[in-house]
Amino acid sequence: MEHFFSYTLLALVLVGLVAGIVRTRRRLVSKQAELSAFEGEEQRMFAFLHELGSAIGSDTTMNGLYRLIVDGVNRVVAARGGALYLLDDARVNLLPKYLSDECPPLVAVPAEVRARAEKDPRALESHLRLARVPAEAGIFGAVLAAGEAQSIGDMKAHDSFRGGSGPAGADSCVLVAPLRHGGRDLGVLAVARHLEDGAFTSNDFAVFRTIAEQSAFAIGNALVHREASEKRQMEGELRNAREVQRVLLPQGEPVVPGYRVSGTNVPARIISGDYYDHLDLGDGRHGVVIADVSGKGVAAGLLMAMCRSVLRSMAGGYDSPADALAQVNRQLFPDIREDMFISLFYAVIEGDGGTVKLARAGHDPALLYRASDGSVTLLKPPGLALGIDEGDVFERVTQVQEIRLEAGDCLLFHTDGVKEAIDPAGEEFGMDRLREAFRDGAALGAEATIRAVERELARFAGDAPQMDDVTLVAIEKR
């Protein structure tokens, strides 16, 4: 009997040892599986970071970068799908930049979209890929407000969806992180699993946060690079436009018997809204024009080119400069925006006898120097700017002033960028200084007049920035 109990006890001990060995082996297998899974995740992480680093230094498009990030984080944390949203320029809405194919809905879905999706699943997909999401709404808004990543165990139960329509589709768990670069929010990155797929682990969350930080760095740098590239391209296009515009300006001084004509144009920006021109009207008649388009930049430059082209095509057919301007106004009026207009001064030199006819379309007065007594007077025949009136009022208001120039007399036309130039203290150059600078140079001729005004303007302005285009044209009677 004693032997029986001894054998029984021994058998129980052996069974316990075997069970313990089995449990230990199972734990070892489990640990090995966990270690293997961890190593696999780590390898996927390194592979993703390598791809991301390569993309930063390559010519990968922004859409390609968004796809790389979302698909990459999906692989690393074994998510069902993911999405990347960026803030719009106004920083009011989040715009979907990339949603993977199996990404569960992560934003509130309107009831009417849900209803359409029951009949056509593409309605939901289309809505998710196009809808603007208010930056303060849903889980994205909550994460942006908190400024840190969140692991959400049940998306539909999240506080941000209480009282709302909530996301559609299966119950999901989500990892969401704000994308920040240079202390500024760019958008959000999110990945999701259906609850039936199993929850994200704490390790998944730690890895996801790291990926979000690296992705934000990549996106931020790519956006800066793109903006710099677009700026360089735009500057190049503007320089090309400036060269084209430069060709539209006179390439030398005209040969006008009995006169000398000189002019200059100094743009405040790359593109000028000012212009001046010389026109051979035939039969010994010559036109001289100076104009200033309201505003600056490309729009003003285009309108300037239109005005030059129309005046050149019209001028030769009219004896009166006012009649020529009337036709130019009728041609341009339909194409000029309501907030734009053109001021212009047009002089027609009637042969070498000294007669000059003047028409002014709302432009600054011209200055007339008389060599006989050294006086300077302002010439301002009545006239309305181009583009303000369709035609009847313009033609009724605009009148011709005829003057006679004697040897040594000089006319100066200018745009408002001259008298409105400011010094470092903010004081304007003004008409009085322009008069004196004109008087100093006029006795020496047209070229000397331009140089004298430019010299005094530069001395006055000093280091102050040029605020407006500066254009000057002088006509001297020999």
KEMIBA-81774 format. One record per residue (C-alpha): residue number from 1; residue in one letter; x, y, z. Coordinates in steps of 0.2 Angstrom, whole numbers, plus 5000, padded with zeros to 4 digits. Example, Ala and Ser with C-alpha at 12.3 -4.5 7.8 and 13.67 -1.06 7.14 Angstrom:
BEGIN
<k:1&r:a&u:5062&v:4978&w:5039> .
<k:2&r:s&u:5068&v:4995&w:5036> .
***
This chain:
BEGIN
<k:1&r:m&u:5000&v:5000&w:5000> .
<k:2&r:e&u:5014&v:5012&w:5004> .
<k:3&r:h&u:5022&v:5008&w:4987> .
<k:4&r:f&u:5005&v:5013&w:4979> .
<k:5&r:f&u:5004&v:5030&w:4987> .
<k:6&r:s&u:5022&v:5033&w:4983> .
<k:7&r:y&u:5020&v:5029&w:4965> .
<k:8&r:t&u:5004&v:5040&w:4965> .
<k:9&r:l&u:5013&v:5054&w:4973> .
<k:10&r:l&u:5027&v:5053&w:4960> .
<k:11&r:a&u:5015&v:5053&w:4946> .
<k:12&r:l&u:5007&v:5068&w:4952> .
<k:13&r:v&u:5023&v:5077&w:4954> .
<k:14&r:l&u:5028&v:5072&w:4936> .
<k:15&r:v&u:5012&v:5078&w:4929> .
<k:16&r:g&u:5014&v:5095&w:4938> .
<k:17&r:l&u:5032&v:5096&w:4931> .
<k:18&r:v&u:5026&v:5092&w:4914> .
<k:19&r:a&u:5012&v:5105&w:4915> .
<k:20&r:g&u:5024&v:5118&w:4922> .
<k:21&r:i&u:5036&v:5114&w:4907> .
<k:22&r:v&u:5021&v:5116&w:4895> .
<k:23&r:r&u:5016&v:5132&w:4903> .
<k:24&r:t&u:5034&v:5139&w:4903> .
<k:25&r:r&u:5036&v:5133&w:4885> .
<k:26&r:r&u:5020&v:5142&w:4880> .
<k:27&r:r&u:5026&v:5158&w:4889> .
<k:28&r:l&u:5042&v:5157&w:4880> .
<k:29&r:v&u:5033&v:5155&w:4863> .
<k:30&r:s&u:5022&v:5169&w:4868> .
<k:31&r:k&u:5037&v:5180&w:4872> .
<k:32&r:q&u:5046&v:5175&w:4857> .
<k:33&r:a&u:5030&v:5179&w:4846> .
<k:34&r:e&u:5029&v:5196&w:4855> .
<k:35&r:l&u:5047&v:5199&w:4852> .
<k:36&r:s&u:5046&v:5194&w:4834> .
<k:37&r:a&u:5031&v:5205&w:4832> .
<k:38&r:f&u:5040&v:5220&w:4840> .
<k:39&r:e&u:5055&v:5217&w:4829> .
<k:40&r:g&u:5044&v:5216&w:4814> .
<k:41&r:e&u:5036&v:5233&w:4819> .
<k:42&r:e&u:5053&v:5240&w:4822> .
<k:43&r:q&u:5059&v:5235&w:4805> .
<k:44&r:r&u:5043&v:5242&w:4797> .
<k:45&r:m&u:5046&v:5258&w:4807> .
<k:46&r:f&u:5064&v:5260&w:4800> .
<k:47&r:a&u:5059&v:5256&w:4783> .
<k:48&r:f&u:5046&v:5269&w:4784> .
<k:49&r:l&u:5058&v:5282&w:4791> .
<k:50&r:h&u:5070&v:5278&w:4777> .
<k:51&r:e&u:5057&v:5281&w:4764> .
<k:52&r:l&u:5051&v:5297&w:4772> .
<k:53&r:g&u:5069&v:5304&w:4773> .
<k:54&r:s&u:5072&v:5299&w:4754> .
<k:55&r:a&u:5056&v:5308&w:4750> .
<k:56&r:i&u:5061&v:5324&w:4758> .
<k:57&r:g&u:5077&v:5326&w:4748> .
<k:58&r:s&u:5068&v:5321&w:4731> .
<k:59&r:d&u:5056&v:5328&w:4719> .
<k:60&r:t&u:5042&v:5319&w:4726> .
<k:61&r:t&u:5025&v:5328&w:4724> .
<k:62&r:m&u:5015&v:5334&w:4739> .
<k:63&r:n&u:5002&v:5321&w:4735> .
<k:64&r:g&u:5015&v:5307&w:4734> .
<k:65&r:l&u:5021&v:5313&w:4751> .
<k:66&r:y&u:5004&v:5312&w:4759> .
<k:67&r:r&u:5001&v:5295&w:4752> .
<k:68&r:l&u:5018&v:5289&w:4758> .
<k:69&r:i&u:5015&v:5295&w:4776> .
<k:70&r:v&u:4997&v:5287&w:4777> .
<k:71&r:d&u:5001&v:5271&w:4769> .
<k:72&r:g&u:5017&v:5269&w:4778> .
<k:73&r:v&u:5009&v:5272&w:4796> .
<k:74&r:n&u:4996&v:5260&w:4791> .
<k:75&r:r&u:5009&v:5246&w:4788> .
<k:76&r:v&u:5019&v:5250&w:4804> .
<k:77&r:v&u:5004&v:5249&w:4816> .
<k:78&r:a&u:4994&v:5237&w:4806> .
<k:79&r:a&u:4979&v:5249&w:4804> .
<k:80&r:r&u:4964&v:5246&w:4793> .
<k:81&r:g&u:4966&v:5263&w:4785> .
<k:82&r:g&u:4971&v:5281&w:4788> .
<k:83&r:a&u:4969&v:5299&w:4783> .
<k:84&r:l&u:4979&v:5315&w:4782> .
<k:85&r:y&u:4970&v:5332&w:4783> .
<k:86&r:l&u:4978&v:5349&w:4782> .
<k:87&r:l&u:4972&v:5366&w:4787> .
<k:88&r:d&u:4967&v:5378&w:4773> .
<k:89&r:d&u:4975&v:5395&w:4771> .
<k:90&r:a&u:4962&v:5403&w:4782> .
<k:91&r:r&u:4965&v:5390&w:4795> .
<k:92&r:v&u:4946&v:5388&w:4797> .
<k:93&r:n&u:4944&v:5371&w:4789> .
<k:94&r:l&u:4953&v:5355&w:4787> .
<k:95&r:l&u:4955&v:5348&w:4769> .
<k:96&r:p&u:4957&v:5330&w:4766> .
<k:97&r:k&u:4974&v:5327&w:4757> .
<k:98&r:y&u:4974&v:5308&w:4757> .
<k:99&r:l&u:4962&v:5294&w:4763> .
<k:100&r:s&u:4968&v:5276&w:4761> .
<k:101&r:d&u:4955&v:5265&w:4753> .
<k:102&r:e&u:4949&v:5256&w:4768> .
<k:103&r:c&u:4950&v:5270&w:4780> .
<k:104&r:p&u:4934&v:5271&w:4791> .
<k:105&r:p&u:4925&v:5287&w:4792> .
<k:106&r:l&u:4933&v:5298&w:4804> .
<k:107&r:v&u:4922&v:5314&w:4803> .
<k:108&r:a&u:4904&v:5317&w:4806> .
<k:109&r:v&u:4893&v:5312&w:4791> .
<k:110&r:p&u:4877&v:5322&w:4787> .
<k:111&r:a&u:4861&v:5312&w:4788> .
<k:112&r:e&u:4857&v:5315&w:4769> .
<k:113&r:v&u:4874&v:5308&w:4764> .
<k:114&r:r&u:4871&v:5293&w:4775> .
<k:115&r:a&u:4854&v:5290&w:4766> .
<k:116&r:r&u:4862&v:5292&w:4749> .
<k:117&r:a&u:4876&v:5280&w:4754> .
<k:118&r:e&u:4863&v:5266&w:4758> .
<k:119&r:k&u:4859&v:5266&w:4740> .
<k:120&r:d&u:4876&v:5270&w:4733> .
<k:121&r:p&u:4891&v:5267&w:4744> .
<k:122&r:r&u:4901&v:5279&w:4732> .
<k:123&r:a&u:4891&v:5294&w:4740> .
<k:124&r:l&u:4900&v:5292&w:4756> .
<k:125&r:e&u:4917&v:5290&w:4749> .
<k:126&r:s&u:4915&v:5305&w:4738> .
<k:127&r:h&u:4909&v:5315&w:4753> .
<k:128&r:l&u:4924&v:5310&w:4764> .
<k:129&r:r&u:4936&v:5314&w:4750> .
<k:130&r:l&u:4929&v:5331&w:4746> .
<k:131&r:a&u:4921&v:5338&w:4762> .
<k:132&r:r&u:4929&v:5352&w:4771> .
<k:133&r:v&u:4929&v:5349&w:4790> .
<k:134&r:p&u:4928&v:5363&w:4802> .
<k:135&r:a&u:4945&v:5364&w:4811> .
<k:136&r:e&u:4936&v:5364&w:4829> .
<k:137&r:a&u:4924&v:5349&w:4825> .
<k:138&r:g&u:4925&v:5331&w:4830> .
<k:139&r:i&u:4940&v:5321&w:4835> .
<k:140&r:f&u:4952&v:5332&w:4824> .
<k:141&r:g&u:4946&v:5348&w:4833> .
<k:142&r:a&u:4949&v:5340&w:4850> .
<k:143&r:v&u:4966&v:5334&w:4846> .
<k:144&r:l&u:4971&v:5351&w:4838> .
<k:145&r:a&u:4964&v:5360&w:4853> .
<k:146&r:a&u:4974&v:5348&w:4865> .
<k:147&r:g&u:4990&v:5349&w:4855> .
<k:148&r:e&u:4994&v:5331&w:4858> .
<k:149&r:a&u:4991&v:5314&w:4851> .
<k:150&r:q&u:4977&v:5304&w:4857> .
<k:151&r:s&u:4972&v:5285&w:4857> .
<k:152&r:i&u:4953&v:5284&w:4856> .
<k:153&r:g&u:4946&v:5267&w:4861> .
<k:154&r:d&u:4929&v:5269&w:4853> .
<k:155&r:m&u:4927&v:5284&w:4841> .
<k:156&r:k&u:4908&v:5284&w:4841> .
<k:157&r:a&u:4908&v:5286&w:4860> .
<k:158&r:h&u:4920&v:5301&w:4860> .
<k:159&r:d&u:4914&v:5317&w:4868> .
<k:160&r:s&u:4917&v:5327&w:4852> .
<k:161&r:f&u:4902&v:5318&w:4844> .
<k:162&r:r&u:4889&v:5319&w:4857> .
<k:163&r:g&u:4874&v:5327&w:4851> .
<k:164&r:g&u:4880&v:5326&w:4833> .
<k:165&r:s&u:4877&v:5314&w:4818> .
<k:166&r:g&u:4894&v:5306&w:4822> .
<k:167&r:p&u:4904&v:5296&w:4810> .
<k:168&r:a&u:4896&v:5282&w:4799> .
<k:169&r:g&u:4901&v:5264&w:4797> .
<k:170&r:a&u:4908&v:5251&w:4809> .
<k:171&r:d&u:4914&v:5255&w:4827> .
<k:172&r:s&u:4932&v:5259&w:4826> .
<k:173&r:c&u:4947&v:5263&w:4838> .
<k:174&r:v&u:4958&v:5278&w:4832> .
<k:175&r:l&u:4975&v:5285&w:4834> .
<k:176&r:v&u:4975&v:5304&w:4830> .
<k:177&r:a&u:4990&v:5316&w:4831> .
<k:178&r:p&u:4991&v:5335&w:4827> .
<k:179&r:l&u:5004&v:5339&w:4814> .
<k:180&r:r&u:5015&v:5354&w:4820> .
<k:181&r:h&u:5030&v:5362&w:4812> .
<k:182&r:g&u:5039&v:5378&w:4817> .
<k:183&r:g&u:5026&v:5380&w:4831> .
<k:184&r:r&u:5012&v:5381&w:4819> .
<k:185&r:d&u:4998&v:5368&w:4817> .
<k:186&r:l&u:4998&v:5360&w:4799> .
<k:187&r:g&u:4984&v:5348&w:4801> .
<k:188&r:v&u:4981&v:5330&w:4808> .
<k:189&r:l&u:4986&v:5312&w:4805> .
<k:190&r:a&u:4975&v:5298&w:4809> .
<k:191&r:v&u:4974&v:5279&w:4808> .
<k:192&r:a&u:4960&v:5267&w:4813> .
<k:193&r:r&u:4955&v:5249&w:4816> .
<k:194&r:h&u:4938&v:5241&w:4817> .
<k:195&r:l&u:4935&v:5236&w:4835> .
<k:196&r:e&u:4934&v:5218&w:4829> .
<k:197&r:d&u:4952&v:5219&w:4823> .
<k:198&r:g&u:4958&v:5222&w:4840> .
<k:199&r:a&u:4963&v:5238&w:4849> .
<k:200&r:f&u:4979&v:5247&w:4847> .
<k:201&r:t&u:4993&v:5244&w:4860> .
<k:202&r:s&u:5003&v:5256&w:4870> .
<k:203&r:n&u:5017&v:5252&w:4859> .
<k:204&r:d&u:5007&v:5256&w:4843> .
<k:205&r:f&u:5003&v:5273&w:4851> .
<k:206&r:a&u:5021&v:5277&w:4855> .
<k:207&r:v&u:5026&v:5272&w:4837> .
<k:208&r:f&u:5012&v:5282&w:4830> .
<k:209&r:r&u:5017&v:5298&w:4839> .
<k:210&r:t&u:5035&v:5296&w:4833> .
<k:211&r:i&u:5029&v:5294&w:4815> .
<k:212&r:a&u:5017&v:5309&w:4817> .
<k:213&r:e&u:5032&v:5320&w:4823> .
<k:214&r:q&u:5043&v:5315&w:4808> .
<k:215&r:s&u:5029&v:5317&w:4796> .
<k:216&r:a&u:5025&v:5334&w:4802> .
<k:217&r:f&u:5043&v:5339&w:4799> .
<k:218&r:a&u:5043&v:5331&w:4782> .
<k:219&r:i&u:5027&v:5340&w:4777> .
<k:220&r:g&u:5033&v:5357&w:4784> .
<k:221&r:n&u:5049&v:5356&w:4775> .
<k:222&r:a&u:5041&v:5351&w:4759> .
<k:223&r:l&u:5028&v:5365&w:4760> .
<k:224&r:v&u:5042&v:5378&w:4763> .
<k:225&r:h&u:5052&v:5371&w:4749> .
<k:226&r:r&u:5037&v:5372&w:4737> .
<k:227&r:e&u:5033&v:5389&w:4742> .
<k:228&r:a&u:5051&v:5395&w:4739> .
<k:229&r:s&u:5050&v:5386&w:4722> .
<k:230&r:e&u:5034&v:5394&w:4717> .
<k:231&r:k&u:5040&v:5411&w:4723> .
<k:232&r:r&u:5056&v:5409&w:4712> .
<k:233&r:q&u:5046&v:5403&w:4697> .
<k:234&r:m&u:5034&v:5418&w:4700> .
<k:235&r:e&u:5048&v:5430&w:4701> .
<k:236&r:g&u:5056&v:5423&w:4685> .
<k:237&r:e&u:5039&v:5425&w:4676> .
<k:238&r:l&u:5038&v:5443&w:4682> .
<k:239&r:r&u:5056&v:5447&w:4677> .
<k:240&r:n&u:5051&v:5440&w:4660> .
<k:241&r:a&u:5035&v:5451&w:4660> .
<k:242&r:r&u:5046&v:5466&w:4665> .
<k:243&r:e&u:5057&v:5463&w:4650> .
<k:244&r:v&u:5042&v:5462&w:4638> .
<k:245&r:q&u:5036&v:5478&w:4646> .
<k:246&r:r&u:5053&v:5486&w:4644> .
<k:247&r:v&u:5051&v:5483&w:4625> .
<k:248&r:l&u:5035&v:5493&w:4625> .
<k:249&r:l&u:5044&v:5508&w:4632> .
<k:250&r:p&u:5053&v:5520&w:4620> .
<k:251&r:q&u:5070&v:5512&w:4616> .
<k:252&r:g&u:5078&v:5529&w:4612> .
<k:253&r:e&u:5073&v:5547&w:4610> .
<k:254&r:p&u:5063&v:5552&w:4595> .
<k:255&r:v&u:5068&v:5563&w:4581> .
<k:256&r:v&u:5056&v:5577&w:4581> .
<k:257&r:p&u:5062&v:5592&w:4570> .
<k:258&r:g&u:5063&v:5608&w:4580> .
<k:259&r:y&u:5062&v:5599&w:4597> .
<k:260&r:r&u:5071&v:5587&w:4609> .
<k:261&r:v&u:5061&v:5574&w:4619> .
<k:262&r:s&u:5067&v:5564&w:4634> .
<k:263&r:g&u:5059&v:5552&w:4646> .
<k:264&r:t&u:5062&v:5539&w:4659> .
<k:265&r:n&u:5052&v:5526&w:4669> .
<k:266&r:v&u:5057&v:5519&w:4686> .
<k:267&r:p&u:5045&v:5505&w:4692> .
<k:268&r:a&u:5042&v:5504&w:4711> .
<k:269&r:r&u:5040&v:5485&w:4708> .
<k:270&r:i&u:5045&v:5473&w:4694> .
<k:271&r:i&u:5030&v:5478&w:4684> .
<k:272&r:s&u:5025&v:5496&w:4681> .
<k:273&r:g&u:5008&v:5504&w:4679> .
<k:274&r:d&u:5016&v:5519&w:4671> .
<k:275&r:y&u:5021&v:5522&w:4654> .
<k:276&r:y&u:5026&v:5535&w:4641> .
<k:277&r:d&u:5027&v:5534&w:4622> .
<k:278&r:h&u:5031&v:5544&w:4606> .
<k:279&r:l&u:5020&v:5543&w:4591> .
<k:280&r:d&u:5023&v:5548&w:4573> .
<k:281&r:l&u:5006&v:5554&w:4568> .
<k:282&r:g&u:5012&v:5558&w:4550> .
<k:283&r:d&u:5012&v:5575&w:4540> .
<k:284&r:g&u:5025&v:5581&w:4552> .
<k:285&r:r&u:5015&v:5579&w:4568> .
<k:286&r:h&u:5021&v:5569&w:4583> .
<k:287&r:g&u:5012&v:5563&w:4599> .
<k:288&r:v&u:5020&v:5562&w:4616> .
<k:289&r:v&u:5010&v:5553&w:4630> .
<k:290&r:i&u:5012&v:5549&w:4648> .
<k:291&r:a&u:5000&v:5538&w:4658> .
<k:292&r:d&u:4997&v:5531&w:4675> .
<k:293&r:v&u:4986&v:5516&w:4679> .
<k:294&r:s&u:4978&v:5515&w:4696> .
<k:295&r:g&u:4986&v:5502&w:4707> .
<k:296&r:k&u:5002&v:5492&w:4704> .
<k:297&r:g&u:5008&v:5475&w:4699> .
<k:298&r:v&u:5003&v:5463&w:4685> .
<k:299&r:a&u:4985&v:5470&w:4683> .
<k:300&r:a&u:4991&v:5488&w:4681> .
<k:301&r:g&u:5004&v:5482&w:4669> .
<k:302&r:l&u:4992&v:5473&w:4658> .
<k:303&r:l&u:4980&v:5488&w:4657> .
<k:304&r:m&u:4995&v:5499&w:4653> .
<k:305&r:a&u:4999&v:5488&w:4638> .
<k:306&r:m&u:4981&v:5488&w:4633> .
<k:307&r:c&u:4980&v:5507&w:4634> .
<k:308&r:r&u:4997&v:5509&w:4624> .
<k:309&r:s&u:4991&v:5497&w:4610> .
<k:310&r:v&u:4973&v:5506&w:4608> .
<k:311&r:l&u:4980&v:5524&w:4608> .
<k:312&r:r&u:4993&v:5519&w:4595> .
<k:313&r:s&u:4980&v:5512&w:4584> .
<k:314&r:m&u:4968&v:5527&w:4586> .
<k:315&r:a&u:4980&v:5542&w:4587> .
<k:316&r:g&u:4984&v:5544&w:4569> .
<k:317&r:g&u:4966&v:5546&w:4563> .
<k:318&r:y&u:4962&v:5561&w:4574> .
<k:319&r:d&u:4968&v:5579&w:4573> .
<k:320&r:s&u:4962&v:5583&w:4590> .
<k:321&r:p&u:4971&v:5574&w:4605> .
<k:322&r:a&u:4954&v:5575&w:4614> .
<k:323&r:d&u:4945&v:5566&w:4600> .
<k:324&r:a&u:4958&v:5552&w:4600> .
<k:325&r:l&u:4957&v:5550&w:4619> .
<k:326&r:a&u:4938&v:5549&w:4618> .
<k:327&r:q&u:4939&v:5534&w:4606> .
<k:328&r:v&u:4952&v:5526&w:4617> .
<k:329&r:n&u:4941&v:5528&w:4632> .
<k:330&r:r&u:4926&v:5520&w:4623> .
<k:331&r:q&u:4937&v:5505&w:4618> .
<k:332&r:l&u:4944&v:5502&w:4635> .
<k:333&r:f&u:4929&v:5506&w:4646> .
<k:334&r:p&u:4921&v:5489&w:4644> .
<k:335&r:d&u:4937&v:5480&w:4649> .
<k:336&r:i&u:4942&v:5491&w:4664> .
<k:337&r:r&u:4937&v:5485&w:4682> .
<k:338&r:e&u:4926&v:5496&w:4692> .
<k:339&r:d&u:4941&v:5499&w:4704> .
<k:340&r:m&u:4953&v:5504&w:4691> .
<k:341&r:f&u:4956&v:5519&w:4679> .
<k:342&r:i&u:4970&v:5527&w:4669> .
<k:343&r:s&u:4976&v:5545&w:4670> .
<k:344&r:l&u:4984&v:5552&w:4655> .
<k:345&r:f&u:4992&v:5567&w:4647> .
<k:346&r:y&u:4993&v:5568&w:4628> .
<k:347&r:a&u:5002&v:5581&w:4618> .
<k:348&r:v&u:5002&v:5583&w:4599> .
<k:349&r:i&u:5017&v:5593&w:4592> .
<k:350&r:e&u:5010&v:5602&w:4576> .
<k:351&r:g&u:5026&v:5603&w:4565> .
<k:352&r:d&u:5041&v:5613&w:4570> .
<k:353&r:g&u:5033&v:5629&w:4572> .
<k:354&r:g&u:5030&v:5628&w:4591> .
<k:355&r:t&u:5012&v:5624&w:4592> .
<k:356&r:v&u:5007&v:5610&w:4604> .
<k:357&r:k&u:4990&v:5604&w:4607> .
<k:358&r:l&u:4987&v:5596&w:4625> .
<k:359&r:a&u:4973&v:5585&w:4631> .
<k:360&r:r&u:4973&v:5579&w:4649> .
<k:361&r:a&u:4963&v:5564&w:4655> .
<k:362&r:g&u:4963&v:5567&w:4674> .
<k:363&r:h&u:4982&v:5567&w:4675> .
<k:364&r:d&u:4993&v:5578&w:4686> .
<k:365&r:p&u:4996&v:5595&w:4678> .
<k:366&r:a&u:5011&v:5598&w:4666> .
<k:367&r:l&u:5024&v:5611&w:4670> .
<k:368&r:l&u:5029&v:5624&w:4657> .
<k:369&r:y&u:5045&v:5634&w:4658> .
<k:370&r:r&u:5047&v:5650&w:4649> .
<k:371&r:a&u:5065&v:5654&w:4644> .
<k:372&r:s&u:5061&v:5672&w:4642> .
<k:373&r:d&u:5058&v:5676&w:4660> .
<k:374&r:g&u:5062&v:5659&w:4669> .
<k:375&r:s&u:5044&v:5657&w:4675> .
<k:376&r:v&u:5036&v:5640&w:4678> .
<k:377&r:t&u:5017&v:5638&w:4676> .
<k:378&r:l&u:5005&v:5623&w:4678> .
<k:379&r:l&u:4995&v:5617&w:4663> .
<k:380&r:k&u:4979&v:5608&w:4667> .
<k:381&r:p&u:4966&v:5607&w:4653> .
<k:382&r:p&u:4950&v:5600&w:4659> .
<k:383&r:g&u:4948&v:5581&w:4657> .
<k:384&r:l&u:4941&v:5565&w:4665> .
<k:385&r:a&u:4952&v:5549&w:4668> .
<k:386&r:l&u:4950&v:5535&w:4656> .
<k:387&r:g&u:4938&v:5521&w:4662> .
<k:388&r:i&u:4927&v:5531&w:4673> .
<k:389&r:d&u:4913&v:5535&w:4661> .
<k:390&r:e&u:4907&v:5526&w:4646> .
<k:391&r:g&u:4909&v:5541&w:4635> .
<k:392&r:d&u:4897&v:5555&w:4635> .
<k:393&r:v&u:4903&v:5563&w:4651> .
<k:394&r:f&u:4921&v:5560&w:4646> .
<k:395&r:e&u:4919&v:5568&w:4629> .
<k:396&r:r&u:4909&v:5583&w:4636> .
<k:397&r:v&u:4922&v:5587&w:4650> .
<k:398&r:t&u:4939&v:5583&w:4641> .
<k:399&r:q&u:4945&v:5599&w:4631> .
<k:400&r:v&u:4960&v:5604&w:4621> .
<k:401&r:q&u:4972&v:5617&w:4627> .
<k:402&r:e&u:4984&v:5624&w:4613> .
<k:403&r:i&u:5000&v:5633&w:4618> .
<k:404&r:r&u:5015&v:5640&w:4608> .
<k:405&r:l&u:5033&v:5636&w:4613> .
<k:406&r:e&u:5047&v:5647&w:4609> .
<k:407&r:a&u:5066&v:5642&w:4608> .
<k:408&r:g&u:5072&v:5637&w:4625> .
<k:409&r:d&u:5055&v:5634&w:4632> .
<k:410&r:c&u:5052&v:5617&w:4640> .
<k:411&r:l&u:5037&v:5606&w:4645> .
<k:412&r:l&u:5038&v:5593&w:4659> .
<k:413&r:f&u:5025&v:5579&w:4661> .
<k:414&r:h&u:5026&v:5567&w:4677> .
<k:415&r:t&u:5016&v:5554&w:4686> .
<k:416&r:d&u:5011&v:5556&w:4704> .
<k:417&r:g&u:5025&v:5545&w:4710> .
<k:418&r:v&u:5036&v:5560&w:4708> .
<k:419&r:k&u:5027&v:5573&w:4720> .
<k:420&r:e&u:5021&v:5559&w:4731> .
<k:421&r:a&u:5038&v:5552&w:4735> .
<k:422&r:i&u:5042&v:5552&w:4753> .
<k:423&r:d&u:5058&v:5555&w:4763> .
<k:424&r:p&u:5063&v:5544&w:4778> .
<k:425&r:a&u:5053&v:5555&w:4790> .
<k:426&r:g&u:5037&v:5552&w:4779> .
<k:427&r:e&u:5036&v:5570&w:4771> .
<k:428&r:e&u:5031&v:5571&w:4753> .
<k:429&r:f&u:5042&v:5578&w:4739> .
<k:430&r:g&u:5027&v:5589&w:4734> .
<k:431&r:m&u:5024&v:5601&w:4719> .
<k:432&r:d&u:5035&v:5615&w:4726> .
<k:433&r:r&u:5051&v:5605&w:4726> .
<k:434&r:l&u:5046&v:5598&w:4708> .
<k:435&r:r&u:5044&v:5616&w:4702> .
<k:436&r:e&u:5062&v:5621&w:4708> .
<k:437&r:a&u:5070&v:5605&w:4702> .
<k:438&r:f&u:5062&v:5608&w:4685> .
<k:439&r:r&u:5067&v:5626&w:4684> .
<k:440&r:d&u:5085&v:5621&w:4688> .
<k:441&r:g&u:5086&v:5609&w:4674> .
<k:442&r:a&u:5074&v:5617&w:4661> .
<k:443&r:a&u:5086&v:5630&w:4655> .
<k:444&r:l&u:5099&v:5617&w:4650> .
<k:445&r:g&u:5086&v:5607&w:4639> .
<k:446&r:a&u:5075&v:5591&w:4640> .
<k:447&r:e&u:5089&v:5578&w:4645> .
<k:448&r:a&u:5095&v:5590&w:4659> .
<k:449&r:t&u:5078&v:5593&w:4665> .
<k:450&r:i&u:5075&v:5574&w:4668> .
<k:451&r:r&u:5092&v:5572&w:4676> .
<k:452&r:a&u:5089&v:5587&w:4688> .
<k:453&r:v&u:5072&v:5580&w:4694> .
<k:454&r:e&u:5079&v:5563&w:4696> .
<k:455&r:r&u:5094&v:5570&w:4706> .
<k:456&r:e&u:5084&v:5580&w:4718> .
<k:457&r:l&u:5071&v:5566&w:4720> .
<k:458&r:a&u:5085&v:5554&w:4725> .
<k:459&r:r&u:5093&v:5567&w:4737> .
<k:460&r:f&u:5076&v:5570&w:4745> .
<k:461&r:a&u:5071&v:5551&w:4747> .
<k:462&r:g&u:5087&v:5545&w:4753> .
<k:463&r:d&u:5085&v:5527&w:4760> .
<k:464&r:a&u:5066&v:5528&w:4760> .
<k:465&r:p&u:5058&v:5515&w:4749> .
<k:466&r:q&u:5050&v:5520&w:4732> .
<k:467&r:m&u:5031&v:5518&w:4735> .
<k:468&r:d&u:5025&v:5522&w:4717> .
<k:469&r:d&u:5031&v:5521&w:4699> .
<k:470&r:v&u:5041&v:5537&w:4694> .
<k:471&r:t&u:5039&v:5542&w:4675> .
<k:472&r:l&u:5045&v:5559&w:4668> .
<k:473&r:v&u:5044&v:5566&w:4650> .
<k:474&r:a&u:5052&v:5583&w:4645> .
<k:475&r:i&u:5049&v:5592&w:4628> .
<k:476&r:e&u:5061&v:5606&w:4624> .
<k:477&r:k&u:5059&v:5618&w:4609> .
<k:478&r:r&u:5075&v:5622&w:4601> .
***
